[in-house]
Amino acid sequence: MASDIAAQGQLAAHDADVEFLVRRSMNKGYELFSLLTPPAYIAFILARKGRSHLTVSRFLRATWVGAGCVAGAAFEYVRSANSSEATVRSRRISSTYDTASLRADDHSMIGSLLFAVFTPALLWKRANAVDLVLGGAGLGSCLGLLTHFGRALTGDPAPKVEVPEIPVSS
């Protein structure tokens, strides 16, 4: 009976670790695709169809339709499902204390919120409201991530935090 409760507790902890890592990978996938999609979309449209097919509405739609969240979640779920509990736990702990990643997430979120508000205010007649808000959030995420990288390159890196050693039973 006691071993069943302990096993259920370990399983619940493993499930919580997997859930945390999948949510984190969804954010990272969205950030990555919001960074890659705008230049890739512009290059594709200009190379294939020409300048006349590049519109604000289509551009904003392309920035949020990308499957970054789905790709990040699927990758992390498969990776975590095929890893041991100790490996998943150590990856969660190290990602929790990764201040550079947390700062990148913060910059990306701030950019998303700002541009989700500013894009509709500036381009109201150019696209429909959904594309303006979600596309603006995608552009803001991209610019926030670029801001983080710029700050890191100019000598303002995120502070280092020492990860405590926590014994993990396997």
C-alpha positions in Angstrom: 0.0 0.0 0.0 2.7 2.5 1.0 4.8 1.5 -2.1 1.7 2.2 -4.3 1.4 5.7 -2.8 5.1 6.4 -3.3 4.9 5.2 -6.9 1.9 7.4 -7.5 3.7 10.3 -6.0 6.7 9.7 -8.3 4.5 9.4 -11.3 2.7 12.6 -10.4 6.0 14.4 -10.1 7.2 13.0 -13.4 4.0 14.2 -15.1 4.4 17.6 -13.6 7.9 17.8 -14.9 6.8 16.8 -18.3 4.0 19.3 -18.3 6.4 22.1 -17.3 8.9 21.2 -20.0 6.1 20.9 -22.7 4.7 24.3 -21.8 8.2 25.8 -21.8 8.9 24.2 -25.2 5.6 25.7 -26.6 6.9 29.1 -25.6 10.3 28.5 -27.1 8.7 27.1 -30.3 6.6 30.2 -30.7 9.5 32.5 -30.1 11.7 30.6 -32.6 9.0 30.6 -35.3 8.1 34.3 -34.7 11.8 35.0 -35.2 12.1 32.9 -38.4 8.7 33.5 -40.1 8.8 37.2 -41.0 12.1 37.1 -43.0 11.3 33.7 -44.5 7.8 34.8 -45.6 9.1 38.1 -47.1 11.9 36.2 -49.0 9.4 33.6 -50.2 6.8 36.0 -51.5 9.3 38.3 -53.1 11.1 35.4 -54.8 8.0 33.5 -56.0 5.2 36.0 -56.5 6.8 39.5 -56.6 6.3 42.6 -54.6 2.6 43.1 -55.5 1.6 40.1 -53.5 3.2 41.3 -50.3 0.5 43.0 -48.2 0.2 43.9 -44.6 -2.7 41.6 -44.0 -1.0 38.5 -45.5 2.3 39.4 -43.7 0.5 39.7 -40.3 -1.4 36.4 -40.9 1.8 34.6 -41.7 3.4 35.7 -38.4 0.9 34.0 -36.2 -0.3 31.1 -38.3 3.1 29.3 -38.0 3.0 26.0 -36.0 5.7 26.9 -33.5 3.7 26.0 -30.4 2.7 22.7 -31.8 6.1 21.8 -33.1 7.8 22.7 -29.8 5.2 20.8 -27.7 5.4 17.7 -29.9 9.2 17.7 -29.8 9.4 18.1 -26.1 6.7 15.5 -25.3 8.4 12.9 -27.4 11.7 13.8 -25.9 10.4 13.6 -22.3 8.4 10.5 -22.8 11.5 8.6 -23.9 13.7 9.9 -21.0 14.1 8.6 -17.5 12.5 10.4 -14.6 15.8 11.5 -13.3 16.8 13.1 -16.6 13.5 14.9 -16.9 13.7 16.2 -13.3 17.3 17.5 -13.9 16.3 19.2 -17.1 13.4 20.9 -15.3 15.6 22.1 -12.5 18.2 23.4 -14.9 15.6 25.2 -17.0 14.1 26.7 -13.9 17.4 28.3 -13.0 18.3 29.4 -16.6 18.1 33.1 -16.2 19.1 33.8 -19.8 16.1 31.8 -21.0 13.8 33.4 -18.5 15.0 36.9 -19.6 14.4 35.9 -23.2 10.9 34.8 -22.3 10.2 38.0 -20.5 11.4 40.2 -23.4 9.4 38.1 -25.8 6.2 38.4 -23.7 6.6 42.2 -23.2 7.1 42.6 -27.0 4.1 40.5 -27.7 1.9 42.5 -25.4 3.1 45.9 -26.7 2.8 45.0 -30.3 -0.6 43.3 -29.9 -1.8 46.7 -28.8 0.2 49.0 -31.1 -0.3 47.1 -34.3 -4.1 47.5 -34.4 -3.7 51.1 -33.4 -1.3 51.9 -36.2 -2.7 49.7 -39.0 -6.4 49.5 -38.3 -7.6 49.7 -41.9 -4.9 47.4 -43.4 -6.1 44.0 -42.1 -8.8 42.4 -40.0 -8.7 42.6 -36.2 -7.6 39.0 -35.6 -4.6 39.3 -37.9 -3.7 42.7 -36.4 -3.7 41.5 -32.8 -2.2 38.1 -33.3 0.2 39.2 -36.0 1.3 42.1 -33.9 1.9 39.7 -31.0 4.1 37.6 -33.3 6.1 40.6 -34.5 6.4 41.8 -30.9 7.7 38.4 -29.8 10.3 38.6 -32.6 11.4 42.1 -31.6 11.5 41.2 -27.9 13.7 38.3 -28.6 16.0 40.4 -30.8 16.1 42.9 -27.9 17.2 40.2 -25.5 19.9 39.0 -27.9 21.0 42.6 -28.4 21.3 43.2 -24.7 23.3 40.0 -24.3 25.7 41.0 -27.1 26.2 44.6 -25.9 27.4 43.4 -22.5 24.3 43.2 -20.4 24.0 39.4 -20.0 21.5 37.8 -17.6 23.0 37.1 -14.1 24.3 33.6 -13.5 22.5 31.6 -10.8 24.1 28.5 -9.3 21.8 25.5 -9.6 21.6 23.7 -6.3 22.4 20.1 -6.1 19.2 18.2 -5.4 19.5 14.4 -5.0 17.2 12.7 -7.5 16.3 9.1 -6.9 16.1 7.0 -10.0 
